[in-house]
Amino acid sequence: MTDDTTTETGAPAPHPVPHATGHGPQVPMAEPHPERWGRIDGEGTVYVRTDAGERAVGVWQAGTPEEGLLHYARRFDDLRTEVELLATRLASGTGDPKQALASATQLRDGLADASVVGDLKALAAKVTQVIELAERALVAAKQEKEEARAAAVQRKRELAEEAEKIAAESTQWKAAGDRLRTILDEWKTIKGVDRKTDDELWRRFSKAREAFNRRRGSHFAELDKQRAAAKSRKEELIAEAESLADSSDWGPTAGRYRELMSEWKAAGRAPKDSDDALWQRFRAAQDKFFSRRSAAFSERDAEFAENAAKKEELLAEAEKIDPAANLDAAKSHLRKLQEKWDEIGKVPRERMRDLDSRLKAVQDRVKSAEDTRWRRTDPEAQARAAQFRERVEQFEAQAAKARAAGDERRAKKADEQAAQWREWLDAAERAVADR
């Protein structure tokens, strides 16, 4: 090979690269004493010294022998720099181990014919070191790639299993659908899985997603069917509610509205675009009836309150009745007041018991007085008391007669019998008196 200054034999000269410091044993620079590693003879032939002896590397005719040796030494430095750069990149992790191995192997194979002057032995050792470093880096890269592949396979398998679980179990349709989309997004970012495994896992994930979509579609189809039925049922309930809105049969109608409300809740939800409107119609019918009832009850309550006030006035008059003074007049007065009481009508529910109990107290007082008078004039009670008195007198006479005859035992027995009958007489007389 020739250039503008020299003709060389052996491998082509490498392209110059920037100088960089390598790792491991340093390859000595040829300068400033390149004559240590080579020479130029009188014919201009350039030799490099090796352990095997001298080897011609070119011809120098463009200048002095010193300039020629320096020129070939710089060629050596270019090779050395290239080797150092490969070593540096491998050590820092920025170099491609495969490319570095190819480059270092090419350098090693070309050293035997390289047109350079320098320490070829040291350079060969450095190249060998770079080759070993590249081979180790390739092994590590392969292992790392396998680990990354295994991790990618495992992650896709986990995502496929999660998708299958969602497809089989989940009824949280929106959340589950969102999760499947997130799984798909993550799936696309996972690289490094071999095609066969990737296709197998993708089929599992795709099948799970399709199964979920079918199940979700069936669910919403059934839901639409149920909502259509709910809409039809609610329209029936609205029709009945509207037919009852003008009713004045307050109690039964209010009860029916409560039943309609329970049936409304049991009907379920109608389609979203109509459910609110249906509810407004149903509620409007209810409100119309209960507003009318409220107005009627307010009017009734006012009437009942007025009735209560009237009965208060009657009670004030009734509570002044004194049956002890004149029972017949008291009874007559009470009857008139009771007739007015019945004509007045109903009072508020919360006042009913109090007012009725007060009237009953007056009635009881008059009735008690009437019962007392009747007992006092009861002929049977008076006859019974007279009979008891007669028996007392008989036994007292017997006791006196026996005592006069000196028979104390008979006299004592007659006294005891007279005492017993006197107790019964006292009780009968008290009963008459209490009447």
C-alpha positions as CSV (number, residue, x, y, z in Angstrom):
1,M,0.0,0.0,0.0
2,T,1.4,3.5,-0.8
3,D,0.6,7.0,0.2
4,D,2.1,10.3,-0.7
5,T,5.2,9.6,1.3
6,T,5.8,5.9,1.6
7,T,5.0,2.4,0.4
8,E,3.9,-0.1,3.0
9,T,3.5,-3.9,3.2
10,G,1.0,-5.9,5.3
11,A,-2.4,-4.7,6.7
12,P,-3.8,-1.3,5.7
13,A,-3.1,1.5,8.2
14,P,-6.1,2.2,10.6
15,H,-8.0,5.4,10.6
16,P,-6.9,7.8,13.3
17,V,-9.2,8.1,16.4
18,P,-9.0,10.5,19.4
19,H,-6.5,9.5,22.1
20,A,-8.0,7.9,25.2
21,T,-6.4,6.3,28.2
22,G,-7.2,2.5,28.5
23,H,-7.5,0.2,31.4
24,G,-5.0,-2.5,32.4
25,P,-1.3,-2.6,31.3
26,Q,-0.5,0.6,29.3
27,V,1.0,0.2,25.8
28,P,4.2,2.3,25.7
29,M,4.3,5.3,23.3
30,A,6.8,4.9,20.5
31,E,7.9,8.5,20.9
32,P,10.2,10.1,21.8
33,H,12.6,7.2,21.0
34,P,11.0,5.1,18.2
35,E,14.5,3.7,17.4
36,R,13.9,1.4,20.4
37,W,11.2,-0.5,18.4
38,G,12.5,-0.3,14.9
39,R,15.0,1.0,12.3
40,I,15.4,2.1,8.6
41,D,18.3,0.6,6.6
42,G,20.3,2.3,3.9
43,E,17.8,1.2,1.2
44,G,14.9,3.0,3.1
45,T,13.3,-0.3,4.3
46,V,11.5,0.2,7.6
47,Y,11.7,-2.7,10.2
48,V,9.9,-3.3,13.5
49,R,11.5,-5.3,16.2
50,T,9.5,-8.3,17.7
51,D,10.2,-11.3,19.9
52,A,10.5,-13.3,16.7
53,G,13.0,-10.9,15.2
54,E,12.8,-7.9,12.8
55,R,9.9,-7.6,10.3
56,A,9.8,-5.2,7.3
57,V,6.8,-2.9,7.6
58,G,7.4,-0.5,4.7
59,V,9.7,1.8,2.8
60,W,10.6,5.4,3.7
61,Q,12.0,7.7,1.0
62,A,10.4,11.1,1.9
63,G,12.8,12.3,4.5
64,T,15.4,11.4,7.1
65,P,15.3,8.0,8.9
66,E,14.3,9.8,12.2
67,E,11.3,11.3,10.5
68,G,10.4,7.9,9.0
69,L,10.6,6.1,12.3
70,L,8.4,8.9,13.9
71,H,5.9,8.5,11.1
72,Y,5.5,4.7,11.7
73,A,5.5,5.3,15.5
74,R,2.5,7.6,15.1
75,R,0.8,4.8,13.2
76,F,1.4,2.6,16.2
77,D,-0.1,5.2,18.5
78,D,-3.2,5.3,16.4
79,L,-3.6,1.5,16.9
80,R,-2.9,1.9,20.6
81,T,-5.4,4.7,21.0
82,E,-8.1,2.6,19.2
83,V,-7.5,-0.3,21.6
84,E,-7.6,2.0,24.7
85,L,-10.8,3.5,23.5
86,L,-12.4,0.1,23.1
87,A,-11.3,-0.8,26.6
88,T,-12.6,2.5,28.1
89,R,-16.0,2.1,26.5
90,L,-16.4,-1.5,27.7
91,A,-15.3,-0.6,31.2
92,S,-17.8,2.3,31.4
93,G,-20.7,0.2,29.9
94,T,-21.2,2.6,27.0
95,G,-19.7,0.3,24.4
96,D,-21.3,-2.4,22.4
97,P,-19.6,-5.7,23.5
98,K,-20.4,-7.4,20.2
99,Q,-19.0,-4.6,18.1
100,A,-16.0,-4.2,20.4
101,L,-15.2,-7.9,20.2
102,A,-15.3,-7.8,16.4
103,S,-13.1,-4.7,16.3
104,A,-10.6,-6.1,18.8
105,T,-10.4,-9.5,17.0
106,Q,-9.8,-7.7,13.7
107,L,-7.0,-5.6,15.4
108,R,-5.5,-8.8,16.9
109,D,-5.5,-10.6,13.5
110,G,-3.9,-7.6,11.8
111,L,-1.1,-7.0,14.2
112,A,1.2,-9.6,12.6
113,D,1.1,-7.5,9.4
114,A,0.6,-4.0,10.8
115,S,2.8,-1.3,9.2
116,V,3.7,0.3,12.5
117,V,6.7,0.7,14.8
118,G,6.1,0.2,18.5
119,D,5.8,-2.4,21.3
120,L,3.6,-4.9,19.5
121,K,3.9,-7.4,22.3
122,A,2.3,-5.0,24.8
123,L,-0.3,-4.0,22.3
124,A,-1.2,-7.6,21.6
125,A,-1.6,-8.2,25.3
126,K,-3.9,-5.2,25.5
127,V,-5.9,-6.4,22.6
128,T,-6.3,-9.8,24.2
129,Q,-7.5,-8.1,27.4
130,V,-10.0,-6.1,25.4
131,I,-11.2,-9.3,23.7
132,E,-11.6,-11.1,27.1
133,L,-13.5,-8.0,28.5
134,A,-15.8,-8.0,25.5
135,E,-16.5,-11.7,25.8
136,R,-17.4,-11.3,29.5
137,A,-19.6,-8.3,28.7
138,L,-21.3,-10.4,26.0
139,V,-21.9,-13.2,28.6
140,A,-23.3,-10.6,31.1
141,A,-25.4,-9.0,28.4
142,K,-26.8,-12.3,27.4
143,Q,-27.6,-13.2,31.0
144,E,-29.2,-9.8,31.5
145,K,-31.2,-10.2,28.4
146,E,-32.4,-13.6,29.6
147,E,-33.3,-12.2,32.9
148,A,-35.1,-9.3,31.3
149,R,-36.9,-11.8,29.0
150,A,-37.9,-14.0,32.0
151,A,-39.2,-10.9,33.8
152,A,-41.1,-9.7,30.7
153,V,-42.7,-13.2,30.3
154,Q,-43.6,-13.3,34.0
155,R,-45.1,-9.9,33.9
156,K,-47.2,-10.7,30.8
157,R,-48.3,-13.9,32.4
158,E,-49.4,-12.0,35.6
159,L,-51.3,-9.5,33.4
160,A,-53.0,-12.4,31.5
161,E,-53.9,-14.1,34.8
162,E,-55.4,-10.8,36.1
163,A,-57.4,-10.4,33.0
164,E,-58.7,-13.9,33.2
165,K,-59.8,-13.3,36.8
166,I,-61.5,-10.1,35.8
167,A,-63.3,-11.9,33.0
168,A,-64.5,-14.7,35.3
169,E,-65.4,-12.8,38.4
170,S,-65.7,-9.0,38.2
171,T,-69.0,-7.2,38.1
172,Q,-67.5,-3.8,38.6
173,W,-68.0,-3.1,34.9
174,K,-66.5,0.4,34.6
175,A,-63.6,-0.2,36.9
176,A,-62.8,-3.6,35.4
177,G,-63.0,-2.2,31.8
178,D,-60.7,0.6,32.8
179,R,-58.3,-1.9,34.3
180,L,-58.2,-4.0,31.1
181,R,-57.4,-0.9,29.1
182,T,-54.6,-0.1,31.5
183,I,-53.3,-3.7,31.2
184,L,-53.3,-3.4,27.4
185,D,-51.3,-0.2,27.6
186,E,-48.8,-1.8,29.9
187,W,-48.7,-4.9,27.7
188,K,-47.6,-2.8,24.7
189,T,-44.6,-1.5,26.7
190,I,-43.2,-4.9,27.6
191,K,-40.6,-6.0,25.1
192,G,-38.1,-8.9,24.8
193,V,-40.5,-11.9,24.8
194,D,-40.0,-14.5,22.2
195,R,-42.7,-14.7,19.5
196,K,-44.1,-18.1,20.5
197,T,-44.5,-17.3,24.1
198,D,-45.7,-13.8,23.3
199,D,-48.4,-15.1,21.0
200,E,-49.5,-17.7,23.5
201,L,-49.8,-15.1,26.3
202,W,-51.5,-12.6,24.0
203,R,-54.1,-15.2,23.1
204,R,-54.9,-15.7,26.8
205,F,-55.2,-12.0,27.4
206,S,-57.3,-11.4,24.3
207,K,-59.6,-14.3,25.1
208,A,-60.1,-13.0,28.6
209,R,-60.8,-9.5,27.4
210,E,-63.3,-10.8,24.8
211,A,-65.0,-13.0,27.5
212,F,-65.3,-10.0,29.8
213,N,-66.8,-7.8,27.0
214,R,-69.3,-10.6,26.2
215,R,-70.3,-10.9,29.8
216,R,-70.6,-7.1,30.3
217,G,-72.6,-6.9,27.1
218,S,-75.0,-9.6,28.3
219,H,-75.3,-7.8,31.7
220,F,-76.2,-4.5,30.1
221,A,-78.6,-6.1,27.7
222,E,-80.4,-7.8,30.6
223,L,-80.2,-4.5,32.5
224,D,-81.8,-2.7,29.5
225,K,-84.6,-5.3,29.5
226,Q,-85.2,-4.9,33.2
227,R,-85.2,-1.1,32.9
228,A,-87.7,-1.3,30.1
229,A,-89.9,-3.5,32.3
230,A,-89.4,-1.0,35.2
231,K,-90.5,1.9,33.0
232,S,-93.7,0.1,31.9
233,R,-94.5,-0.8,35.6
234,K,-93.8,2.7,36.8
235,E,-96.1,4.1,34.1
236,E,-98.9,1.9,35.4
237,L,-98.2,3.1,39.0
238,I,-98.3,6.7,37.7
239,A,-101.7,6.2,36.1
240,E,-103.2,4.9,39.3
241,A,-101.5,7.6,41.4
242,E,-103.0,10.3,39.1
243,S,-106.4,8.7,39.3
244,L,-106.3,8.9,43.1
245,A,-105.1,12.5,43.3
246,D,-108.7,14.0,43.5
247,S,-109.9,11.4,46.1
248,S,-111.4,12.7,49.3
249,D,-111.4,9.2,50.9
250,W,-108.4,10.4,53.0
251,G,-107.5,7.3,55.0
252,P,-107.7,4.5,52.5
253,T,-106.2,6.7,49.7
254,A,-103.2,7.7,51.8
255,G,-102.7,4.0,52.6
256,R,-102.8,3.1,48.9
257,Y,-100.3,5.8,48.2
258,R,-97.9,4.2,50.7
259,E,-98.4,0.9,49.0
260,L,-97.7,2.5,45.6
261,M,-94.5,4.0,46.9
262,S,-93.4,0.5,48.0
263,E,-94.3,-0.9,44.6
264,W,-92.4,2.0,43.0
265,K,-89.2,1.1,44.8
266,A,-89.6,-2.5,44.1
267,A,-90.0,-1.8,40.4
268,G,-86.3,-0.9,40.0
269,R,-84.8,1.8,37.9
270,A,-86.1,2.8,34.5
271,P,-83.7,4.0,31.7
272,K,-81.7,7.0,32.9
273,D,-83.2,9.4,30.4
274,S,-86.7,8.8,31.6
275,D,-86.5,7.7,35.2
276,D,-86.4,11.3,36.6
277,A,-89.3,12.4,34.5
278,L,-91.4,9.4,35.6
279,W,-90.6,10.1,39.3
280,Q,-91.7,13.8,38.8
281,R,-95.1,12.7,37.5
282,F,-95.6,10.2,40.3
283,R,-94.5,12.7,42.9
284,A,-96.8,15.4,41.5
285,A,-99.8,13.1,41.8
286,Q,-98.9,12.3,45.4
287,D,-98.3,16.0,46.2
288,K,-101.6,17.0,44.8
289,F,-103.5,14.5,47.0
290,F,-101.6,15.1,50.2
291,S,-101.8,18.9,49.7
292,R,-105.6,18.6,49.4
293,R,-105.7,16.3,52.5
294,S,-103.5,18.7,54.4
295,A,-105.8,21.6,53.6
296,A,-108.9,19.6,54.6
297,F,-107.2,18.5,57.8
298,S,-106.3,22.1,58.6
299,E,-109.9,23.1,58.2
300,R,-111.0,20.1,60.2
301,D,-108.5,20.9,62.9
302,A,-109.7,24.4,63.2
303,E,-113.3,23.0,63.6
304,F,-112.1,20.5,66.2
305,A,-110.3,23.2,68.1
306,E,-113.5,25.3,68.2
307,N,-115.4,22.2,69.4
308,A,-112.9,21.6,72.2
309,A,-113.3,25.2,73.4
310,K,-117.1,24.7,73.5
311,K,-116.7,21.5,75.5
312,E,-114.4,23.4,77.8
313,E,-117.2,25.8,78.5
314,L,-119.7,22.9,79.1
315,L,-117.2,21.2,81.5
316,A,-116.8,24.4,83.5
317,E,-120.5,24.5,84.0
318,A,-120.8,20.7,84.6
319,E,-118.0,20.7,87.3
320,K,-120.1,23.2,89.3
321,I,-123.0,20.7,89.7
322,D,-123.6,19.6,93.3
323,P,-125.6,16.4,93.6
324,A,-125.5,16.5,97.4
325,A,-127.6,19.7,97.3
326,N,-130.3,18.5,94.9
327,L,-129.7,15.2,93.2
328,D,-132.7,15.4,90.8
329,A,-131.8,18.9,89.7
330,A,-128.1,17.8,89.2
331,K,-129.2,14.8,87.1
332,S,-131.5,17.0,84.9
333,H,-128.7,19.6,84.5
334,L,-126.2,16.9,83.5
335,R,-128.5,15.4,80.9
336,K,-128.9,18.7,79.2
337,L,-125.2,19.3,79.2
338,Q,-124.6,15.8,77.8
339,E,-127.0,16.5,74.9
340,K,-125.1,19.7,74.0
341,W,-121.8,17.8,74.4
342,D,-122.9,15.2,71.8
343,E,-124.2,17.9,69.4
344,I,-120.8,19.7,69.4
345,G,-119.0,16.8,67.7
346,K,-115.3,15.8,67.5
347,V,-112.3,17.5,69.1
348,P,-108.6,17.1,68.4
349,R,-107.3,13.6,69.1
350,E,-104.8,14.8,71.7
351,R,-107.6,16.6,73.7
352,M,-110.2,13.8,73.5
353,R,-109.1,11.7,76.5
354,D,-108.7,14.7,78.9
355,L,-112.1,16.2,78.0
356,D,-113.9,12.9,78.2
357,S,-112.3,12.0,81.5
358,R,-113.3,15.3,83.0
359,L,-117.0,14.8,81.9
360,K,-116.9,11.2,83.2
361,A,-115.7,12.5,86.6
362,V,-118.9,14.6,86.8
363,Q,-121.0,11.7,85.6
364,D,-119.5,9.4,88.3
365,R,-120.1,11.9,91.0
366,V,-123.8,12.2,90.1
367,K,-124.1,8.5,89.7
368,S,-122.5,7.9,93.1
369,A,-124.9,10.2,94.8
370,E,-127.8,8.5,93.1
371,D,-126.5,5.0,94.2
372,T,-126.2,6.3,97.8
373,R,-129.8,7.5,97.9
374,W,-131.1,4.3,96.5
375,R,-129.3,2.2,99.1
376,R,-130.7,4.3,101.9
377,T,-134.2,3.6,100.7
378,D,-133.8,0.0,99.8
379,P,-136.6,-1.9,101.7
380,E,-134.7,-5.2,101.6
381,A,-131.8,-3.7,103.4
382,Q,-134.0,-2.1,106.1
383,A,-135.9,-5.4,106.6
384,R,-132.6,-7.3,107.0
385,A,-131.5,-4.8,109.7
386,A,-134.8,-5.2,111.5
387,Q,-134.5,-9.0,111.4
388,F,-131.0,-8.8,112.9
389,R,-132.2,-6.4,115.6
390,E,-135.0,-8.8,116.6
391,R,-132.6,-11.7,116.9
392,V,-130.3,-9.6,119.2
393,E,-133.3,-8.8,121.4
394,Q,-134.3,-12.5,121.6
395,F,-130.8,-13.7,122.7
396,E,-130.5,-10.8,125.2
397,A,-133.9,-11.8,126.7
398,Q,-132.7,-15.5,126.9
399,A,-129.5,-14.4,128.7
400,A,-131.4,-12.4,131.2
401,K,-133.9,-15.2,131.9
402,A,-131.1,-17.8,132.4
403,R,-129.1,-15.5,134.7
404,A,-132.3,-14.9,136.8
405,A,-132.7,-18.7,137.0
406,G,-129.0,-18.9,138.1
407,D,-128.0,-20.7,135.0
408,E,-124.8,-18.8,134.2
409,R,-123.6,-21.2,131.5
410,R,-126.8,-20.7,129.4
411,A,-126.7,-17.0,130.1
412,K,-123.1,-16.7,128.8
413,K,-123.9,-18.7,125.7
414,A,-127.0,-16.5,125.0
415,D,-124.8,-13.4,125.5
416,E,-122.3,-14.7,122.9
417,Q,-125.0,-15.3,120.4
418,A,-126.5,-11.9,121.0
419,A,-123.0,-10.3,120.5
420,Q,-122.6,-12.1,117.1
421,W,-126.0,-11.0,115.9
422,R,-125.3,-7.4,117.1
423,E,-122.1,-7.4,114.9
424,W,-124.3,-8.4,111.9
425,L,-126.9,-5.7,112.9
426,D,-124.2,-3.0,113.1
427,A,-122.9,-4.0,109.6
428,A,-126.4,-3.9,108.1
429,E,-127.2,-0.5,109.7
430,R,-123.9,0.9,108.4
431,A,-124.7,-0.4,104.9
432,V,-128.0,1.4,105.0
433,A,-126.4,4.5,106.4
434,D,-123.7,4.5,103.7
435,R,-126.2,4.4,100.9
